[in-house]
Amino acid sequence: MFSTFEPYRIKAVEPIPLTTRDNRQKYLEEVAFNPNRLKANQVTIDFLTDSGSNALSCKQWSAMMQADESYAGADSFYTFESTVKAITGFPFIVPVHQGRAAEKILFKVLLSEAEVAYSNGFFDTTREHILQNKIKAINIDTETESRDFKGNIDCRKLEEMLSKEDQKVGVVVMTITNGERGGLPVSISNIKEASAICRKHNVFFYADACRFAENTWFVKTREKGFMDKTPSQIALEMFNEFDGCIISAKKDGLCNIGGIFATRQREVYEKFSEECILAEGHITYGGLAGRDLEAIAVGLTEALDEHYLQHRIEMVQEFGRMLEFNGATILEPGGHAIFIDAEKALSHIPRNQHPAWALTCALYVEGGIRAYEYGNLKFGYKDENGKEAFLHRELVRLAIPRRVYTMSHLKYVAEVFGKIMQNASNVRGLTIIRFPSFLGLFEIEMKEV
Ligand SMILES: *Cc1c(COP(=O)(O)O)cnc(C)c1O
């Protein structure tokens, strides 16, 4: 087998910021040990998120030059609409400025009389938008039997929850891939089973399909009966099971901004459109410029390219192996990120001194790498009674922007991690100085103990 390589060559280059260790130490102190508050030009490799951080292709740039910026009925809208229709099979398509705008409107429209919503793993803004409608948002456990599709929902549990007479279920949301479970995939057979259960109980079944293209590659390579199907065929078969979906174009749209709402339910579409005009803009632009609609149409198509997907998924898996080789304990790799177990890496730091946060600081000081804490600061360190408790695993997420970095960058990151491991006991724990309740992780201030 040959090494996997980027199925593209570079036409425009962007220098990345190079800094010294001393400078990084100073920058980190200036932002009170919160890497999320650094300026991007102080960061060499930015793995904060895979959202909106994608590189555009030459086809996207040229489509953008030809965009139609008319207020209503622009050509660019029809290009966007026909592409999304072809990929999803849904007849009603509305652009919005990003994924969360679609959530906000959809749940307002959908959940007027409901009491609870279920998911295989709600994304944080998705959960929050459901809660704002005074509706409970509950994650159902993932299936334990499936080795290859750990993003699957437990259908027995789902059936049990929907059979309860005492509460009205508003919607079941399948997150694909399952971002809250490490970006692990969901199988088509699981989606079909969940779909049948929702239909039987007359409950809306929507997809949060931000990383749907990455999911098709796992289906093609792991699920029986899909080997000979194209990613586009798999995507269509998947969307066919749903009433509709929301998509953030900042992930598998291969764009920097944008979102999509798509549905086969005329009544939902009509209500959604009214709200969209108020909140986002006319339904043929939805808060986006014509050039954004063009970039999304090309991006969605490119995201379903087999060579692109094969490289994308193999790159993430290979990155996981490189980190393990350098001493990391990681979660099973999904499609967009690697999650490192910080308690294994920094076993001398107790949970109340935030080992995952300490590792993000060490990655920055040692190598100019920015990562994201996925532990008791992100998920909350209080128990049900508001008492301090550290119940969550301490993970660090390294999210890989699409088409931005090469294998050499990933190799460098793995080496930096290896270097940290050699002197792991030097990494210090941290305590909180200030933790604003909302937007915590972007504003929090810490100090070393
Ligand atoms: C990013 C994301 C969203 C929200 O999309 P934005 O474009 O960031 O508003 C919703 N759900 C999932 C699963 C996501 O990954």
The ligand as an ORCA input file, in Angstrom:
! r2SCAN-3c Opt
* xyz 0 1
  C     -21.469     23.072     13.853
  C     -22.654     22.298     14.188
  C     -23.902     22.900     14.332
  C     -24.107     24.387     14.243
  O     -23.699     24.910     13.025
  P     -23.089     26.396     12.926
  O     -22.901     26.598     11.466
  O     -21.814     26.391     13.707
  O     -24.076     27.332     13.503
  C     -24.982     22.081     14.622
  N     -24.846     20.766     14.767
  C     -23.663     20.134     14.628
  C     -23.572     18.655     14.771
  C     -22.527     20.878     14.338
  O     -21.348     20.250     14.217
*
